[in-house]
């Protein structure tokens, strides 16, 4: 043990425990023995947002933003998030993002700042790839402090939705040949299939079905694999990739119901169930499932968007438009955003605003030509 400690001291340039404590951050002390391996899931450390207002009383707002983002991201079954008690140990110090990523064993680091001037507040956030130091995503949000909690919720929703999409598309960009490996885990098979979902291509969907069948053979009780296979079947049906859509619709519904049974707290499973009901005209069940998805995770832009589409079908145009706006604002990088545009076209059509409906329909076609 002493030999091991001496080696650590030598590598870190200190000679005693006291010097080690003074020289290193709490996180460095915790991980001094070895660098943690990256988890299988995309991993993120959210640092405490910096209060740039010069007013110590505004710490509550900057800390609140950070807390809410950590809590919201932690709800995602697709991500590994470092807890607040660890990331806040870096608060108040000038940190090197690459060092933070290495110490905590994460791929991405989110940092940001809050600046207040009178009743206006500006929040900036940036997601950095710890391996390269490159900026993966950044955004700026301006708002009024009339209701600080509403503003905090809006910023959190927008940051979380954008990060989830950005991280997912950034981490699954490997050669197609990798997906043929026989030793892929259930997690890798489902994540690769989720990536293929956004190709909106029949060949990609056929490939995804093969991968998901492998995943379910390994773990029939995987809620994620059942859910994504439901989504694949749903998209095969609604995009007209098969001459007879009913079998795909029935499969999507059955798989989504099973996903919900396996994990009733998974908002994406409820979302998949909600949209799988459309082709079977089960609108009441769809409404209950989509509202449940939003209840479980108010930051789930996909659930908001699909709820908007359903409300449009049901003739509740103003509510439909509001939900679509939330989805678009919170997740502007969503590859499936053309569904949001078509949902707005539908809602405006049902409200009798035909020029507006045509405008949104044209935007949907422009984003996803037939």
C-alpha positions in Angstrom: 0.0 0.0 0.0 2.8 2.4 0.9 4.6 1.6 -2.4 1.3 2.3 -4.3 0.9 5.7 -2.5 4.5 6.6 -3.1 4.0 6.0 -6.8 0.9 8.2 -6.8 2.7 11.0 -4.9 5.6 10.8 -7.4 3.4 11.0 -10.4 1.4 14.0 -9.0 4.5 15.8 -7.8 3.7 15.7 -4.0 5.3 14.0 -1.1 2.6 13.6 1.5 -1.2 13.3 2.1 -1.3 16.9 3.2 0.3 18.2 0.0 -2.0 15.9 -2.0 -5.1 17.3 -0.3 -3.9 20.9 -0.9 -2.8 20.3 -4.5 -5.8 18.4 -5.9 -9.5 19.0 -6.3 -11.9 16.8 -4.4 -12.7 14.9 -7.6 -9.0 14.4 -8.2 -8.6 13.1 -4.7 -11.4 10.6 -5.2 -10.1 9.3 -8.5 -6.4 9.4 -7.5 -5.9 5.7 -7.5 -7.2 5.1 -11.1 -9.1 6.9 -13.8 -12.6 5.6 -14.1 -13.5 3.8 -17.3 -16.1 5.4 -19.5 -19.6 3.8 -19.1 -21.3 2.1 -22.0 -23.9 4.9 -22.2 -23.0 8.4 -23.5 -21.7 10.2 -20.4 -22.0 13.8 -19.3 -20.8 15.9 -16.4 -22.8 19.1 -15.8 -20.6 21.7 -14.1 -22.2 24.4 -11.9 -23.2 27.3 -14.1 -21.1 30.4 -13.4 -22.8 33.5 -11.9 -21.6 36.4 -14.0 -23.9 38.9 -12.5 -21.6 40.2 -9.8 -24.4 39.6 -7.3 -23.9 36.7 -4.9 -27.7 36.5 -4.4 -28.0 35.3 -7.9 -26.2 32.1 -7.1 -29.6 30.5 -6.4 -30.6 31.0 -10.0 -27.3 29.7 -11.6 -27.2 26.8 -9.2 -30.9 26.1 -9.9 -30.3 25.9 -13.6 -27.5 23.5 -13.1 -29.5 21.4 -10.7 -32.5 21.2 -13.0 -30.4 20.2 -16.0 -28.7 17.4 -14.0 -32.0 16.1 -12.7 -33.7 16.2 -16.1 -30.8 14.5 -17.9 -30.6 11.9 -15.2 -34.2 10.8 -16.2 -33.0 9.7 -19.6 -32.4 6.0 -19.9 -29.9 6.7 -22.7 -27.4 8.8 -20.7 -25.0 8.4 -17.8 -24.9 11.6 -15.7 -22.5 12.4 -12.9 -24.2 13.5 -9.7 -24.4 17.1 -8.6 -22.4 16.4 -5.4 -19.4 15.5 -7.5 -19.6 18.1 -10.3 -20.2 21.0 -7.9 -16.8 20.3 -6.2 -15.3 22.2 -9.2 -17.5 25.2 -8.5 -15.6 28.5 -8.1 -12.4 27.2 -9.7 -10.9 27.6 -13.2 -11.1 24.1 -14.7 -9.7 22.4 -17.7 -12.6 20.6 -19.4 -10.3 17.8 -20.7 -9.1 17.2 -17.1 -12.6 17.1 -15.7 -13.7 14.6 -18.4 -10.7 12.4 -17.6 -11.1 12.6 -13.8 -14.8 11.8 -13.9 -14.6 9.3 -16.8 -17.1 11.0 -19.0 -17.2 11.8 -22.7 -18.9 15.2 -22.5 -18.9 18.2 -20.2 -21.6 20.8 -20.1 -20.7 24.2 -18.8 -22.5 27.5 -18.8 -23.0 31.0 -17.3 -25.8 33.2 -16.1 -25.7 37.0 -16.4 -28.4 39.3 -15.1 -29.0 42.9 -16.0 -32.1 44.5 -14.3 -35.0 42.2 -15.0 -33.3 40.5 -18.0 -31.2 37.4 -17.8 -28.9 35.7 -20.3 -27.9 32.1 -20.0 -25.3 30.5 -22.2 -24.5 26.8 -22.3 -21.9 24.8 -24.2 -21.3 21.1 -24.6 -17.7 20.1 -25.0 -16.2 16.8 -26.1 -13.8 15.9 -23.4 -11.7 13.7 -25.8 -11.0 16.5 -28.3 -11.9 19.7 -26.5 -14.1 20.7 -29.4 -17.5 22.4 -29.0 -20.3 20.0 -29.9 -23.2 22.4 -29.2 -23.7 25.8 -27.8 -26.7 28.1 -27.3 -27.7 31.4 -25.7 -31.0 32.1 -24.0 -32.5 35.5 -23.1 -35.5 36.1 -21.0 -37.3 38.2 -18.4 -37.2 37.4 -14.7 -41.0 38.1 -14.3 -41.4 34.5 -13.1 -38.0 33.0 -12.4 -39.3 29.4 -12.1 -41.0 29.5 -15.5 -37.9 30.9 -17.1 -35.7 28.2 -15.3 -38.1 25.5 -16.5 -38.0 26.8 -20.1 -34.2 27.0 -20.3 -33.9 23.5 -18.7 -36.3 22.0 -21.2 -34.5 23.6 -24.2 -31.0 22.7 -23.0 -31.9 19.1 -22.2 -33.8 18.4 -25.4 -30.9 19.7 -27.6 -28.3 17.9 -25.6 -30.0 14.5 -25.8 -30.3 14.8 -29.6 -26.7 16.2 -30.1 -25.1 13.6 -27.8 -26.9 10.7 -29.4 -26.0 11.7 -32.9 -22.4 12.5 -31.9 -21.7 9.1 -30.2 -23.2 6.7 -32.7 -21.3 7.6 -35.9 -19.4 4.4 -36.4 -18.9 2.4 -39.6 -21.8 0.3 -40.7 -19.5 -2.8 -40.6 -19.3 -2.5 -36.8 -23.0 -3.4 -36.5 -22.3 -6.9 -37.9 -20.0 -7.8 -35.1 -21.3 -10.9 -33.2 -20.2 -9.6 -29.8 -22.3 -6.4 -29.7 -24.2 -5.9 -26.4 -27.9 -5.3 -26.1 -27.2 -1.6 -25.4 -25.0 -1.3 -28.5 -27.6 -3.1 -30.7 -30.5 -0.8 -29.5 -28.5 2.4 -29.8 -27.3 1.6 -33.3 -30.9 0.8 -34.2 -32.1 4.1 -32.7 -29.5 5.8 -35.0 -30.9 4.0 -38.0 -34.4 5.1 -37.2 -33.4 8.7 -38.2 -32.3 7.5 -41.7 -36.0 7.3 -42.7 -35.0 4.7 -45.3 -36.5 1.2 -45.8 -33.1 -0.4 -46.0 -32.0 1.1 -42.8 -35.2 0.0 -41.1 -34.7 -3.6 -42.3 -31.2 -3.5 -40.9 -32.5 -2.1 -37.6 -35.1 -4.8 -37.3 -32.3 -7.4 -37.7 -30.2 -5.7 -35.0 -33.2 -5.5 -32.6 -34.1 -9.1 -33.1 -30.6 -9.9 -32.0 -31.0 -7.7 -29.0 -34.3 -9.3 -28.0 -32.8 -12.8 -28.4 -30.2 -11.7 -25.9 -32.6 -10.0 -23.6 -36.4 -10.4 -24.3 -37.1 -8.1 -21.3 -35.3 -5.1 -22.7 -37.8 -2.3 -22.6 -35.6 -0.2 -24.9 -35.3 -2.9 -27.6 -39.0 -3.5 -27.6 -39.7 0.2 -27.7 -37.3 0.9 -30.6 -38.6 -2.1 -32.6 -42.1 -0.6 -32.1 -40.9 2.7 -33.5 -39.3 1.0 -36.5 -42.5 -0.8 -37.3 -44.5 2.4 -36.8 -42.3 4.4 -39.2 -42.4 1.6 -41.7 -46.2 1.9 -41.7 -46.6 5.7 -41.7 -43.9 6.3 -44.3 -45.5 3.7 -46.7 -42.5 1.4 -46.9 -44.7 -1.7 -47.2 -47.8 -2.3 -49.4 -49.9 -3.6 -46.4 -49.3 -1.4 -43.4 -51.6 -3.2 -40.9 -49.2 -5.9 -39.8 -46.5 -3.2 -39.1 -49.1 -1.2 -37.1 -50.2 -4.2 -35.1 -46.6 -5.1 -34.3 -45.8 -1.5 -33.3 -48.7 -1.4 -30.9 -47.9 -4.8 -29.3 -44.2 -4.0 -28.9 -44.9 -0.6 -27.3 -47.4 -2.1 -24.9 -44.8 -4.6 -23.9 -42.2 -1.9 -23.4 -44.5 0.0 -21.1 -45.2 -3.2 -19.1 -41.5 -3.8 -18.8 -40.7 -0.2 -17.7 -43.7 1.9 -16.8 -41.4 4.9 -15.8 -39.9 5.1 -19.3 -41.3 8.2 -21.0 -40.1 7.0 -24.4 -42.0 3.7 -24.0 -45.2 5.7 -23.4 -44.4 7.9 -26.3 -44.0 4.9 -28.6 -47.3 3.5 -27.3 -49.0 6.8 -28.0 -48.0 7.1 -31.6 -48.5 3.4 -32.3 -52.2 3.9 -31.5 -52.8 6.3 -34.4 -53.0 3.8 -37.2 -55.4 1.7 -35.1 -57.6 4.8 -34.4 -57.1 4.3 -30.6 -57.0 8.0 -29.9 -58.1 8.0 -26.3 -55.4 5.5 -25.4 -52.9 7.5 -27.4 -53.8 10.7 -25.5 -53.4 8.9 -22.2 -50.0 7.5 -23.2 -48.6 10.8 -24.5 -49.8 12.8 -21.6 -48.2 10.2 -19.3 -44.9 10.6 -21.3 -45.0 14.4 -20.8 -45.9 13.9 -17.1 -42.9 11.6 -16.6 -40.5 13.9 -18.4 -41.7 17.5 -19.2 -38.5 17.9 -21.2 -39.3 15.1 -23.7 -39.6 17.1 -26.9 -40.7 14.0 -28.9 -43.7 13.5 -26.6 -44.7 17.1 -26.8 -44.5 17.0 -30.6 -46.5 13.8 -30.9 -49.0 15.1 -28.4 -49.4 18.1 -30.6 -50.0 16.0 -33.7 -52.7 14.0 -31.8 -54.4 17.1 -30.6 -54.4 18.3 -34.1 -56.1 15.1 -35.3 -58.7 15.6 -32.5 -59.4 19.2 -33.6 -57.8 20.8 -30.6 -55.7 23.1 -32.8 -54.5 25.8 -30.3 -53.2 23.2 -27.9 -51.7 21.3 -30.8 -49.8 24.3 -32.0 -48.5 25.1 -28.5 -47.1 21.6 -28.0 -45.5 21.7 -31.4 -43.9 25.0 -30.6 -42.5 23.6 -27.4 -41.0 20.7 -29.3 -39.4 22.8 -32.0 -38.0 25.4 -29.6 -36.6 22.9 -27.2 -35.1 20.6 -29.9 -34.3 22.5 -33.1 -31.7 19.9 -34.2 -34.2 17.0 -34.2 -33.7 15.1 -37.4 -37.4 14.3 -37.4 -38.5 17.9 -37.1 -40.4 17.6 -40.3 -43.0 15.7 -38.3 -43.4 18.9 -36.2 -43.9 21.0 -39.3 -46.5 18.6 -40.7 -48.2 18.6 -37.3 -48.4 22.4 -37.5 -49.8 22.1 -41.0 -52.5 19.8 -39.7 -53.4 21.9 -36.7 -53.7 25.1 -38.9 -55.8 23.2 -41.5 -58.2 22.0 -38.8 -58.5 25.6 -37.6 -59.3 26.8 -41.1 -56.1 28.7 -41.5 -55.3 27.3 -44.9 -52.5 29.6 -46.1 -50.6 28.9 -42.8 -51.3 25.2 -43.2 -49.8 25.3 -46.7 -46.8 27.2 -45.5 -46.0 24.6 -42.8 -46.7 21.7 -45.2 -44.2 23.2 -47.7 -41.6 23.5 -44.9 -42.1 19.8 -44.0 -41.7 18.7 -47.6 -38.6 20.9 -47.9 -37.0 19.2 -44.9 -38.0 15.7 -45.9 -38.7 15.4 -49.7 -40.7 12.4 -50.8 
